[in-house]
Amino acid sequence: MSSVPPDLQLERTRLEALDKAHLWHPFTQMQGWLRDRPLIIERAEGCYLYDIEGRRYLDGVSSLWVTTHGHRTPALDAALRRQLDKVAHTTLLGLTHAPAIELAAKLVALAPPGLTRVFYSDAGSTAVEVALKMAFQYWQQRSDPRPRKTKFIHLQQAYHGDTIGAVSVGGIPLFHAVYRPLLFETLSAPEPYCYRCPLGLERPACAMACGDELGRLLEAHAEEVAAVVIEPVMMGAAGMIAQPEGYVRRVRELCTQYEVLLICDEVATGFGRTGWMFACEAEDVAPDLLCVAKGLTGGYLPLAATLTTEDVYNAFLGEAGEFKTFFHGHTYTGNPLACAVALANLALFEQNNVLEHVRSVAAHLAARLEPLRTLPLVGDIRQRGLMVGIELVADRTRRTPFPPEQLMGYRVTNRCREYGVILRPLGNVIVLMPPLAITVAEVDELVSVLETVIAEVGREISPA
């Protein structure tokens, strides 16, 4: 007999019925959702989520890669309440306010050198849209215009968000193919996916040939290309593809050589996720435009920013009649509540030595993950800081992927819930992106459950 009180069971049933009657969930095949019993989260504390019936789950994906210091962080709660006592929202169109001003100054101080201007938006996709439009307009109206520079280069399996511009510089067929008629033309370069090299080569003998391919593309099209767009160090939604050391530096050098802007999308990799405040710092790279979101507010409120240089900014200066304005904005651009929480979030990075903690815990995580490499279903483990992708394969020797219809990644992550761990897959890749505040003991819990489940599923599909 269930230990859940009858009134709670009734409430759960009521909410489930309303959800299935009205909610349309993101990246979800709703026909399958309607058959399942949804997990309804009621509250959270630290690195754990609690469902409506009181069961506890380790948040292994930081509530979609956003939670930094854990849920219900007192300093962030307090910052939000303080701002509520002042103003919840006021526009940045023709006005300004202290949280947006202070946050912009803080972001410039933290960012790689040369990034001096901050434009706010509300999500990763919109931060990328801003960067694309800025890069395009920059070449049209700088002091020596280059009107042919209208195209963008992206990596073939890239993901930069779900708005039309962001999708145009994406390349994941499952996500993007259906929208192809809506998108603008781009150029694509092979991604540095060393486990499944698109050039059929192996590290280190390849000598980073994917970088050479990008160089050839730029050489052929430099007069047409406005910018190259990459996620530095680790490609997130593409399948946790870890770039070889030196790749980001190579891209920066090529962009400089061929007079092309570099856009670094650090929506997923920024704010300590890789052990650096921004991943591009690992290779001492400063982009021309930097896109941030997700961890900016510590997982509390939607806020994004696109940072750029004085050179780019100056191309938009002019008298009203010259129409050089950047005609872009959002109703909630620079929302005071979000900016206030973001300031408190960044203060905690210094107070709690977060980057040092991430590097230490990441080293422990790497050691705990090593035994998983022997499991028959595990083909590859890719890690940068607290970003991990575990690729499941049907045949380790041949690196044969599971057919998509087998939903192997989903099967594993769904089973993990039975053990009290929340994870999400990217196809056959299991993603680990825990809160930056995760402890060594919680890492042990996370990996132990995952190891148990992968072994169980392996035995079920290949019984001895």
N, C-alpha and C positions, 0 to 999 in steps of 0.2 A: 504494500500500500504506500502511496506517495506521502512524504512527510510535509509537503507543501500545503499550507492552510487552504481551505476551500475558497475563501474570498480572493486569495492570490491566484489560485488556479483560474477563477472566473475572470479576473483582470487580465491575466495572460492570454486567455482565449479571446477576450474582447479585442485586445490590441492586435493579436495575430490576424483576426478576421478583418479589422480595419486596414491593416497593412496590405493584406492580399487583395482587398477590394479597391485600394486607392494608390498605393505607393508604387513607383517605378524605380527600381534600384539601378545604380550605375554599374556598367560592365557586368551585367547579370542576365543570363537567359531566364526570363521570367517564368517560362513554362515549367522549368525545373524548380524554381523558387516556390511556385504555388504548390508543389508536391511535398516540399520539405517543411520541417518545423523550424521557424526562424529563431535565432538567438537574439533575445531582446536585452540590450544593455541598459541598466538602470543607474549605475554609479561607477566611480573609479577611485583608486587610491594608489599613489606611487606607480609601480609598473604593472598594476593589476586592474582588470575590468571585472565588474560583478553584474551578473544577469538579474532579471527581475525576480528570480526564485532564490537568489543569494549565492549561486555558485560562482567561484572565483576562477579567473583565467589570466595567465601571464600574457601581456600584450606584446607579442613577438614581432609586430610590424608597426609599432609606434602610432597606432590608429591612422594608418596609411602614411607613415614616414614623417610625421610631424612632431611627435612628442619628444621633448628634449629632457627636461628635468623631472619628468613623471607627471602623472595626473594630480590635480588639486595641489599644485605647488603653492605654499603660503605666500611667497613674495609676489607671484603672478596674480593670485587671487586679490591680494591687497592693492596692487597697482590698478587692477580693473575697477575695484570699488572706489578708489580715490578719484579716478577719472570720471566715474559715473556721477560723482558729486559735483562735477564741473560742467561737462557737456558730453553727450553721447556721440553726436555727429555734427560736424559743420563742414561745408564744402571747401575744397582748395581752389575752386574756380573764383578768382577775384578776392579771396581771403586766405589767411594762413592761421596756424595755431602752434602752440609750443611743442606738443608731442611730435608732430611731423617735422618741425624744424630740428629739434634735438636728435631725433632718430636719424635724419639725413646726415647730420654732422657725425654721428657715431658710426654709421655705415661707411662713410668715406674714410674715417680713421682706421677702420678694420680692414677695408678692402685692399686688394693689390694696388700698388702705386699707379697714379695717373687717373684713377677713377674718382672724379670729383663732383659729379652731378647725379642726383637721385630722382627718378620719376616713379611714383607709386601706382600700383594697380591692385588687383585683389586675388590673383591666383597665378600659378606657374604658367599656364597657357597664356594668360594676358601679359605677363612679363615678357614672354617670348614674342608675342605679337608686337608689343611696344618696341622691342629690339629690332625686329624685322623692318618695321615702318621707319624707325629712326635711321637705320642703315641705308634703306632705299632713298629716303628723302635727303640724307646727308650728301650723297653723291650728286644729287640733282641741283643742290643750291649752295654748295660751298663756293669759295672765292674763285676756284678754277673748276667748274662743273665737269663731271664725267657722266653724261646722260645715258651712255650705253650700259653702265654698271647697274643692272636691274635684277640680276639672278642671284640665287643662293646655292651654295654647296652644302649638303648634309651627308651623313653616313647612311649607308643603305638600309640598315635595320634600326634607324634612330626612332626615338619617341620624344617629342617635345611638347605634348599637350593635345587637346582635343578641339580647339578652335580652328577655323579654316586655315589661317596662316601657319599655325603650329603644326597642323596635320600636313600641310604642303611640304614642310621640311622634315616630315616623318617618313618612315619606310616599312613599317610592320604591316604586311598584307592583311592579317586578321583584323587589325584595327582600322586601316586606312584605305584598303582597296575599294570598298563600296563608295567612298566619297571622291574617287579620282576625278569624275567629271566636274567637280566643284573647285578643284585645286589649281594653283598657278604652277607653271613649269619650273622645275629645279634640276640641278645636277647632283649626282650622288657618287660617293667614293666608298670603296670597301671598308667595312668596319674592322677594327683589330680584334676579331673574335678568335683568339688563338686555339681554342678547343675545336672549333669548326671553321677553320680559316677559309674565307671565301675565295682565296687564291690557291687553295690546296697545298699550302706550305706548312712547315713546322718551325717552332721557335727552338733555339735562337738562330738556326741556319738561315731563316728567312730574311734576316737583317732588316726587319720591319719594312717589308716590301709594300705593305698597305700605305705607308707614308709616302713611298715613291709614287704610288698610283695617284694619290692626292696631288702630289707635285706635278705630275704629267697633266692632270685635269686642270690645274691652275695655269700651267704654262700655256695650254691650248685656249683657255677661256678667260684669262685675267682681265681683259678689257670689258668683259660682260658681267663679271662677278662682283656683287656688292659686299658679300660676307660669307664666311664659312661658319657653320653652326655646329658645335659639339657639346656633349656632356663630358667634362674632363675627368679622367682617371677611371671612372666607372659609369657605364651606360645602364641606367636603372631599369626602366620598364622594357627595354630591349631584351632583358633576360639576365641582368646583373653581369654584363660583359666587362671584365677587368682589362683595361688597356695596359700594354707592356710599358715598362719604365722608359721614359724618353719620348713617348708618342705625343703627349700634349706639347712638349717643348718643340718637337718637329713641326707640328701644325702651326704653332706661333711663328716659327722661323719662315715657313712657307708663306703665311699670310703677309708678313712684313716684306718678304722678297718680292711678292707679286702685287703689292699695294691693294690688299683686300682686308676688310675689317674682320676681326675674330670675335664671334659671339660665344661666350661660355654660359651654357645653361646649367646653373648650379642649384636648381630648384630642389633636386634630391640630394646632391652631394654637399651642399653648403651647410654652414653653421655646425661644424664639428663632426659631421657624420663620418668622414674618412680619417679623422684624427688631426686634420688641419681645419682652421676656420673656413677656408675655401679650398676645394680640392686642387685648383690650379696652382696654389702656393707650393704644393709638393714638388713642382718642377720649376718654381720661380718664374711663373708665367703671369703676365698681366694682360687680360683681354681688352678689347676696345669697348665691349659691352658685356655686362655681367648681369644675369637674370637670377633672382633669388625669390623664394617664397617658403612653403612648407614650414621649416623650423624657425622661421623669422619671429613668430610670436610664441614659440615654445609649444605649439599645438593648440593654442587657445582661440584665435580668431583668424579669419581670412585676411591676409595682407601679403602683397608682393612688391618687389621693387626692381627696376632696371637701372643699373649704374652705368655711366659712360664718362667720356673724357671731355676736357675743355674744347678740344678740336671739334668733336662731334657737336657739342652744345653750341659753339660759336656759329656753326653753319645755320642755325635756326634764329639768329639774331638779325633784326631788321626793323624798319619802320612798318606801321600797320598796313600801309598800302602795298608793301612788298610781299605780303602773305607768306612769310617764311615760318609762321607759327607752326608748332607741332599740334595739329588738329586731332587730338586724341585725349580721352579722359573717361573716367568712370564715376558714377554717382558717389560711390563710397571711397574714392581715391584718398588715401591718407587718413582714413577714419581715426579719430582721436583715441577711441578705446583700443583699437588694434595697435596703434603707434605707442601708446603708453605701456601696454603689455610687452611689446617688442623691446622697449628700452629696459624694462625690468628683466626680461629674458636674457638680454646681452650682458647686463650687469652680473647675473648669476654665473656666466661663463668665467668671469674673472674671479668672483668671490669663491667659487667652488672648484677652481682649477679643472674645468671640464675637459679641456683638450688633453691634459695629462691623464685624467681618468679614462677617457676613451681609448687612448693608446695602450694603457695598462690592461684594461678589460678586453680590448681587441686581441692582445697577445694571448691572454688566457683562452678566449674564444677560439682562436686559431688552433691552440693545442688540443682543446676539447673536440674540435671538429675532425682532427686528423684520423681517429679510428673509423669515422664514417666512410672514409675512402675505400675501406675494404668491403663494404656492403655491396652485394651484387647489383642493386639498383642504382648505385651512385656512380655516375660517369665523371663528374668534375665538381670541384668546390672552388668557388672564386670569392675572394674577400678583399675588401679595402676598408680598414677600420671596422665600424659596426654596420657595414653593408656586406651581405653575404648572399650568394646564389648557389644552390646545390642542384645540379642538373641530373635528373633521373633518366636512365636509359634502359632500353629493353635488352641490349647486348653491349657490355662494356668494351669488348675487344673491337667490335666494329663501330662503336659509338652510335648504335642504332636508336633513334628516338622512338618513344611510344607514339602510336597514332593519336591525333588530337581527340578523337571520339572516345578514347579510353579514359580521359580525364584523370590521368595518373597523379598529376600535381594536386588536383582538387581532392582526390581520394586520400592522399596522405595528409593534407592539411585539415580536411574534415575529420579524420580520425584523431588528429592531435587535440581537437576540442574535447574529446572524451577523456583526455588526460589533463585537461585544464590549461591548454596552450592555444592561443589564437595566432594563426599564420595564414598567409595567402600565397597562392602560386602565380607564376607567370608561365602558363602552359605547363611544361615538364620541369620547370625550375622552381624550387622551393625558396622563397625569399625570407631571410632573417634580417630585420631592421628594428631591433629593440630600442626602447628609449635610451638616450645617452647616459642616463643615471642608473642603468641596470647594474646590479652588483654581481660579484663573482658567483655567489650562491645562486642567483637567479639565472645566470648564464648556464650553470651546471644543470639546473632544472630544465631550461629550454632545450639544451642539446640532448639531455638524457631522454626526454620525451620524444624528440625527433628521431633519435637513434632507435628507440624501441619501436616506433610506428613504422619507420622505413623497413626495419627487419621483419615486422609482422606482415606488412603488405607484400614484401618480397616472398615470404613463405607461402602466402595465399595464392600468388600468381604462378609460383614455381615450386609446388610441394615436393619434398624429397621422396 
